[in-house]
Amino acid sequence: MCGIAGYIGESKEPETTYDIISNLFAATEVRGVDAAGFWGSNENGQIIYHKEPARSSIIVSGDMWKKVEKFNPDMILCHARLASAGDPFHNRNNHPFISSDKLLCLVHNGKITEFELLRKKYQVFSQCDSEILLRIIEASTGQTEYLARLAGIRDIFSLINSGHMSVALGEMLLSGERQLFLFRNKHRPLWVVDLRASLGQIFFCSTPEIWQQAIYQSNYKATKSQKLVEVPTDEVWSFSINNDSRHATDVKRYKVVHGTEVKEWAFDAILPIVEKKPPVKVISRLDEQDELPTKISKSVVEVHSDTKHDHTYFNEIENYRRHILHYMGEIVTQAHNMYMEGSMAEGRMRHLISSLSDIKSQLGNVLKSI
């Protein structure tokens, strides 16, 4: 489980937008604490890009995020990661995933079970399964950039059958246009918040609970102008802005049609990553390998002692932490989906809450015993 969030559209009130997205990004860490990152564009034709193995709440208090306020993005994509495939301490495994020219960005929540098979067809830069989605999109073509991205999303739905996904894809075009595509399947949530009337923007996030927490902690109180809508499964929603209209426009919606025709793949030639140099200014601290300038220690805790200690026990505790977060995420996601579908009875929901209360008490007792 991971969390994604962001927006498209030049803000009518930049200070308010920065306040909202800062709180939204920080709140998203409830779905992942192993790493976080962001990518954005602005009216000046610049890119800002950063990621590291740290909580999103830590990143929003750091220097790179503080640059976002002055940068004033017209589009931004954020990600909070709960690591599955790919060690988060190798920063190339973290989100966002971007094209070599830095103009195309993807963030993903879910797990692509077809990753090992698909990497026989598409070259990847990291060990994270999410990257394969970006490479599929990059390999697809069309008469325009917009049609090429739709073709890539079509290919994703053709190739991903059992994998779980909710995805945001953002692109900065040199013409001044910005494109945002949102889509998901039944296994992962994705919500849109319409603030065009007040801020001229469309926001997105993983769950309405995260949004409400962010709004509660922000200075934005115009709750009546908020409209939250869940992106339907197997639909593609797109938004765009251009030089004539810098605020978010109406949504374009496309239905994903599932066919029955099966085509065999040819594995003899892997589609390579196309290397292109960024044609615009990129604000980032990462090197060409997406690594930070200083090495980050893998130690879960720092032990102050004159003697050497075996960190095996602490590594075991870290593994339990990750498993607990993973299972809690799955419980929240499944319960939310079943509740929205009307397939979870009230008695079953009460039983779930009771079970979680028992777990909370047991963990509290463990903490007291330390």
C-alpha positions as CSV (number, residue, x, y, z in Angstrom):
1,M,0.0,0.0,0.0
2,C,1.2,3.5,-0.9
3,G,-0.4,6.9,-1.0
4,I,-0.6,9.4,-3.9
5,A,-1.7,13.0,-4.1
6,G,-1.4,16.1,-6.1
7,Y,-3.1,18.7,-8.3
8,I,-3.3,20.4,-11.7
9,G,-4.0,24.1,-12.4
10,E,-2.5,27.4,-11.6
11,S,-3.8,28.6,-8.2
12,K,-5.9,31.6,-7.7
13,E,-4.5,31.7,-4.2
14,P,-0.9,30.3,-4.2
15,E,-0.4,30.5,-0.4
16,T,-3.6,28.6,0.2
17,T,-2.7,25.9,-2.3
18,Y,0.8,25.5,-0.8
19,D,-0.8,25.1,2.6
20,I,-3.2,22.4,1.3
21,I,-0.7,20.4,-0.7
22,S,1.8,20.5,2.2
23,N,-0.7,19.1,4.6
24,L,-2.1,16.7,2.0
25,F,1.4,15.3,1.3
26,A,2.2,15.0,5.0
27,A,-1.1,13.2,5.7
28,T,-0.5,10.8,2.9
29,E,2.2,9.1,4.9
30,V,-0.5,7.1,6.7
31,R,-0.3,4.8,3.7
32,G,3.5,4.5,3.6
33,V,6.5,5.7,5.6
34,D,9.5,4.0,3.9
35,A,10.1,6.8,1.3
36,A,8.4,9.8,-0.3
37,G,8.9,12.1,-3.2
38,F,7.4,14.7,-5.5
39,W,7.6,16.1,-9.0
40,G,6.1,19.4,-10.4
41,S,6.1,21.9,-13.2
42,N,5.5,25.6,-13.3
43,E,4.4,28.4,-15.6
44,N,8.1,29.3,-16.3
45,G,8.7,25.9,-17.9
46,Q,10.7,24.5,-15.0
47,I,10.7,21.1,-13.3
48,I,11.2,20.4,-9.5
49,Y,11.9,16.9,-8.5
50,H,12.9,15.1,-5.3
51,K,12.6,11.8,-3.5
52,E,14.3,10.1,-0.6
53,P,13.8,7.2,1.9
54,A,12.0,9.4,4.5
55,R,8.5,10.1,5.7
56,S,6.5,12.7,3.7
57,S,6.0,14.6,7.0
58,I,9.8,14.9,7.2
59,I,10.2,15.9,3.6
60,V,7.6,18.8,3.9
61,S,9.8,20.3,6.6
62,G,12.9,20.1,4.5
63,D,14.7,22.5,2.1
64,M,13.6,20.9,-1.1
65,W,9.9,21.2,-0.2
66,K,10.3,24.8,0.9
67,K,11.4,25.6,-2.6
68,V,8.0,24.4,-3.8
69,E,6.3,27.5,-2.4
70,K,8.4,29.9,-4.4
71,F,8.3,27.5,-7.4
72,N,4.5,27.8,-7.5
73,P,3.6,24.6,-9.4
74,D,0.9,24.5,-12.0
75,M,0.9,20.7,-11.5
76,I,2.4,18.5,-8.8
77,L,2.4,14.7,-8.1
78,C,3.4,13.4,-4.6
79,H,3.9,9.9,-3.3
80,A,4.3,8.2,0.1
81,R,5.8,4.7,-0.2
82,L,5.3,1.5,1.7
83,A,8.0,-0.6,0.1
84,S,7.4,-4.0,-1.4
85,A,9.7,-4.7,-4.3
86,G,12.9,-2.6,-4.3
87,D,14.9,-1.5,-1.3
88,P,13.9,2.1,-0.5
89,F,17.5,2.9,0.6
90,H,18.4,2.6,-3.1
91,N,16.7,5.9,-4.1
92,R,16.1,4.8,-7.7
93,N,13.5,2.4,-6.3
94,N,11.4,5.2,-4.9
95,H,8.6,7.3,-6.4
96,P,8.0,9.3,-8.5
97,F,9.3,7.6,-11.6
98,I,10.1,10.0,-14.4
99,S,11.3,9.9,-18.0
100,S,15.0,10.7,-18.7
101,D,14.1,14.2,-20.0
102,K,12.2,14.8,-16.7
103,L,9.0,15.9,-18.5
104,L,6.9,12.8,-17.8
105,C,6.1,11.6,-14.3
106,L,4.2,8.6,-12.8
107,V,3.2,7.7,-9.2
108,H,1.5,4.4,-8.4
109,N,-0.3,2.8,-5.5
110,G,-0.4,-1.0,-5.6
111,K,1.6,-4.0,-6.6
112,I,2.2,-5.2,-10.2
113,T,2.3,-9.0,-9.9
114,E,3.2,-9.2,-13.7
115,F,6.4,-7.3,-13.1
116,E,8.9,-10.2,-13.6
117,L,7.2,-11.1,-16.8
118,L,6.9,-7.6,-18.1
119,R,10.5,-6.7,-17.5
120,K,11.3,-9.3,-20.2
121,K,9.7,-6.9,-22.6
122,Y,10.5,-3.5,-21.2
123,Q,13.8,-2.3,-19.8
124,V,13.7,-0.9,-16.3
125,F,16.0,1.3,-14.3
126,S,15.1,0.1,-10.8
127,Q,13.9,-3.0,-8.9
128,C,10.5,-1.5,-8.1
129,D,7.5,-3.0,-9.9
130,S,5.8,0.4,-10.3
131,E,8.4,1.6,-12.8
132,I,7.2,-0.9,-15.5
133,L,4.0,1.2,-15.8
134,L,6.0,4.3,-16.9
135,R,8.0,2.2,-19.4
136,I,4.9,0.8,-21.0
137,I,3.5,4.3,-21.4
138,E,6.8,5.6,-22.8
139,A,6.9,2.8,-25.4
140,S,3.5,3.6,-26.8
141,T,3.0,6.0,-29.7
142,G,0.3,8.2,-31.1
143,Q,-0.3,11.2,-33.5
144,T,-0.1,13.6,-30.5
145,E,1.4,13.4,-27.0
146,Y,-2.1,13.1,-25.7
147,L,-3.1,10.2,-27.9
148,A,0.3,8.5,-27.2
149,R,-0.4,8.6,-23.4
150,L,-3.9,7.2,-23.9
151,A,-2.4,4.4,-26.0
152,G,0.0,3.7,-23.2
153,I,-2.7,3.6,-20.6
154,R,-4.6,1.2,-22.9
155,D,-1.6,-1.0,-23.1
156,I,-1.3,-1.0,-19.3
157,F,-4.9,-2.3,-19.0
158,S,-4.1,-4.9,-21.7
159,L,-1.1,-6.2,-19.8
160,I,-2.0,-5.9,-16.1
161,N,-4.7,-8.4,-15.2
162,S,-4.0,-9.4,-11.6
163,G,-1.9,-6.5,-10.5
164,H,-3.3,-3.7,-8.2
165,M,-3.1,-0.1,-9.3
166,S,-4.2,3.5,-8.9
167,V,-2.1,5.8,-11.0
168,A,-1.4,9.5,-11.6
169,L,0.5,10.4,-14.8
170,G,1.6,14.0,-15.3
171,E,3.3,15.5,-18.3
172,M,4.8,19.0,-19.0
173,L,4.7,19.8,-22.7
174,L,7.1,22.4,-24.1
175,S,4.1,24.1,-25.8
176,G,3.0,25.2,-22.3
177,E,0.3,22.6,-21.9
178,R,0.1,20.3,-18.8
179,Q,-1.6,16.9,-18.9
180,L,-2.8,14.9,-15.9
181,F,-4.2,11.3,-16.3
182,L,-5.8,9.4,-13.4
183,F,-6.9,5.8,-13.5
184,R,-7.3,2.7,-11.2
185,N,-8.6,-0.8,-11.1
186,K,-10.9,-2.3,-8.5
187,H,-8.0,-3.1,-6.0
188,R,-6.9,0.5,-5.2
189,P,-8.8,3.7,-4.3
190,L,-8.4,7.1,-6.0
191,W,-10.4,10.3,-5.3
192,V,-10.7,13.6,-7.1
193,V,-11.4,16.9,-5.3
194,D,-12.9,19.7,-7.4
195,L,-11.7,23.1,-6.3
196,R,-12.0,24.9,-9.6
197,A,-14.5,27.4,-8.3
198,S,-12.3,28.6,-5.4
199,L,-8.8,27.8,-6.5
200,G,-9.0,26.9,-10.2
201,Q,-7.6,23.5,-9.4
202,I,-8.3,19.8,-9.4
203,F,-6.7,17.8,-6.5
204,F,-6.4,14.1,-6.2
205,C,-5.6,11.8,-3.3
206,S,-5.9,8.1,-2.3
207,T,-8.7,8.4,0.2
208,P,-11.2,11.1,1.4
209,E,-10.0,10.6,5.0
210,I,-6.6,11.8,4.0
211,W,-8.1,14.8,2.3
212,Q,-10.3,15.7,5.3
213,Q,-7.3,15.5,7.6
214,A,-5.3,17.8,5.4
215,I,-8.1,20.3,5.2
216,Y,-8.7,20.2,8.9
217,Q,-5.0,21.1,9.5
218,S,-4.9,23.8,6.8
219,N,-6.2,27.3,6.7
220,Y,-8.7,26.5,3.9
221,K,-12.2,26.4,5.3
222,A,-14.4,26.8,2.3
223,T,-15.8,23.3,2.8
224,K,-19.0,24.0,0.9
225,S,-17.1,24.4,-2.4
226,Q,-15.4,21.0,-2.0
227,K,-16.7,18.2,-4.2
228,L,-15.1,14.7,-3.7
229,V,-15.6,12.0,-6.3
230,E,-14.1,8.6,-6.5
231,V,-12.6,7.8,-9.9
232,P,-14.6,4.8,-11.2
233,T,-12.8,1.6,-11.8
234,D,-11.6,1.0,-15.4
235,E,-12.0,4.6,-16.4
236,V,-9.3,7.1,-17.4
237,W,-9.9,10.7,-16.4
238,S,-7.7,13.5,-17.9
239,F,-7.3,17.2,-17.1
240,S,-5.2,19.8,-18.9
241,I,-4.2,23.4,-18.8
242,N,-2.5,25.6,-21.5
243,N,-1.3,29.1,-22.1
244,D,-4.8,30.4,-22.8
245,S,-6.3,28.7,-19.7
246,R,-4.0,28.2,-16.7
247,H,-6.8,26.9,-14.5
248,A,-8.0,23.2,-14.6
249,T,-10.5,22.5,-17.3
250,D,-13.4,20.0,-17.5
251,V,-12.6,16.3,-17.1
252,K,-12.4,14.0,-20.1
253,R,-13.5,10.5,-19.3
254,Y,-12.7,7.3,-21.2
255,K,-14.1,3.9,-20.5
256,V,-11.7,1.0,-20.6
257,V,-13.1,-1.9,-22.7
258,H,-11.8,-5.3,-21.9
259,G,-11.4,-7.6,-24.9
260,T,-11.0,-11.3,-25.2
261,E,-8.3,-11.5,-27.9
262,V,-5.0,-12.9,-26.6
263,K,-1.7,-12.1,-28.4
264,E,1.6,-13.8,-27.8
265,W,4.6,-11.7,-27.0
266,A,8.1,-11.9,-28.6
267,F,10.7,-11.8,-25.8
268,D,13.7,-11.7,-28.1
269,A,14.1,-7.9,-28.0
270,I,13.6,-5.8,-24.9
271,L,12.3,-2.3,-25.5
272,P,15.0,0.0,-24.2
273,I,14.6,3.2,-22.1
274,V,15.1,6.1,-24.4
275,E,17.7,8.5,-23.0
276,K,17.0,12.2,-23.5
277,K,18.5,15.2,-21.8
278,P,16.1,17.6,-20.1
279,P,15.2,20.5,-22.4
280,V,14.2,22.7,-19.4
281,K,15.7,23.7,-16.0
282,V,15.3,21.0,-13.4
283,I,15.5,21.9,-9.7
284,S,16.7,18.8,-7.9
285,R,19.4,17.5,-5.5
286,L,19.5,14.0,-7.1
287,D,22.3,12.8,-9.3
288,E,21.8,11.1,-12.7
289,Q,21.2,7.8,-10.9
290,D,18.5,9.4,-8.7
291,E,20.6,9.0,-5.7
292,L,21.1,11.6,-2.9
293,P,24.4,13.4,-2.6
294,T,25.1,11.9,0.8
295,K,24.8,8.2,1.7
296,I,21.9,7.4,4.1
297,S,22.5,4.8,6.8
298,K,20.4,1.7,6.8
299,S,20.5,1.4,10.6
300,V,17.0,1.4,12.1
301,V,18.4,2.9,15.4
302,E,21.6,4.5,16.4
303,V,23.3,2.7,19.3
304,H,25.6,5.0,21.4
305,S,28.2,2.7,22.8
306,D,31.9,2.1,22.8
307,T,31.3,-1.6,21.8
308,K,29.9,-3.1,18.6
309,H,26.3,-4.4,18.7
310,D,24.5,-6.9,16.6
311,H,21.6,-5.2,14.9
312,T,19.8,-8.4,14.1
313,Y,17.1,-7.9,16.7
314,F,16.5,-4.4,15.5
315,N,16.2,-5.6,11.9
316,E,13.6,-8.2,13.1
317,I,11.6,-5.4,14.7
318,E,11.8,-3.3,11.5
319,N,10.5,-6.3,9.6
320,Y,7.5,-6.6,12.0
321,R,6.9,-2.9,11.6
322,R,6.7,-3.2,7.9
323,H,4.4,-6.2,8.0
324,I,2.1,-4.5,10.5
325,L,1.8,-1.4,8.3
326,H,1.2,-3.6,5.2
327,Y,-1.6,-5.6,6.8
328,M,-3.2,-2.5,8.3
329,G,-3.1,-0.9,4.9
330,E,-4.7,-3.9,3.3
331,I,-7.4,-4.0,6.0
332,V,-8.3,-0.3,5.5
333,T,-8.4,-0.6,1.7
334,Q,-10.5,-3.8,1.7
335,A,-12.9,-2.5,4.4
336,H,-13.3,0.8,2.5
337,N,-14.0,-0.9,-0.8
338,M,-16.5,-3.3,0.8
339,Y,-18.2,-0.5,2.6
340,M,-18.5,1.6,-0.6
341,E,-19.8,-1.5,-2.5
342,G,-22.3,-2.2,0.3
343,S,-21.0,-5.7,0.8
344,M,-19.9,-5.4,4.4
345,A,-22.7,-5.8,7.0
346,E,-22.8,-3.7,10.1
347,G,-22.1,-6.6,12.4
348,R,-19.0,-7.5,10.4
349,M,-17.8,-3.9,10.6
350,R,-18.3,-3.9,14.4
351,H,-16.3,-7.2,14.6
352,L,-13.5,-5.7,12.6
353,I,-13.3,-2.6,14.8
354,S,-13.4,-4.8,17.9
355,S,-10.5,-6.9,16.6
356,L,-8.5,-3.7,15.8
357,S,-9.2,-2.4,19.3
358,D,-7.7,-5.7,20.8
359,I,-4.6,-5.3,18.6
360,K,-4.2,-1.7,19.7
361,S,-4.4,-2.8,23.4
362,Q,-1.8,-5.6,22.8
363,L,0.6,-3.2,21.1
364,G,0.1,-0.8,24.0
365,N,1.0,-3.5,26.5
366,V,4.1,-4.3,24.5
367,L,5.2,-0.6,24.6
368,K,4.7,-0.5,28.4
369,S,6.9,-3.6,28.8
370,I,9.9,-2.1,27.0
